[in-house]
Each structure stands twice: as structure tokens, then as C-alpha cells.
Amino acid sequence: MLGKLGDMGGMIKAMSQMKKARKQLRSLTFSATAGEVTATVNGEMDLVGIEIDPQALQPDRATALESQITGAVNDALKKAKMESAKMLSGMTGLKIPGMG
């Protein structure tokens, strides 16, 4: 019976560490630039900003701009996923599938 209580204590500690890590991740931002577009995401994978060079806002450049937006967002998300995985595995000792 005491063995199960010890496991429960470990689970509570791990949950506390995860909560702390999520709070830290919320405050981190990751940016990536593709051409004339910069995308910024936070550690929870939320897009928090997009900057577009005004020169890119020409009708004949729409396809290139779309590609640059997609590339910048995807690159910023990759950075955030990698850093989040490092932080969470460092705090909990667990490897999180799909996060790095």
C-alpha cells in the first residue's frame, strides 16, 4: 500500500513540474524569417505575431508571399516544439513523442 502512495507523490511532483514548465513556455517566443515575412509563436505553439515587409504587398507577389508566410510560421513552430521538448524533458525526465 505504501508503494502506491509513493507513486502518487511522484505523480503529484511531476504534475507540478509540468504546470511550471507550461507557465514558462507561455512566456517564451520563437521567431523565424522567410523572405520578407517574420512569424513569432510562443512555447504553447500559438501564433502571436506576423510581420510583413510592405514591399511584399504587391498583387503580383501574392504567391511568393503566401509561401513565405507558410515557411516562416512552420519554422517558428519547429523552433518552439524543439525548445519545449527540451525544457519539458529536462524538468520531468520524460521524452515527449512528436516534440523533438
Summary of the structure (lengths in Angstrom):
residues: 100
radius of gyration: 19.0
end to end distance: 37.0
largest distance: 71.0
contacts: 282
relative contact order: 0.17
helix: 63%
strand: 18%
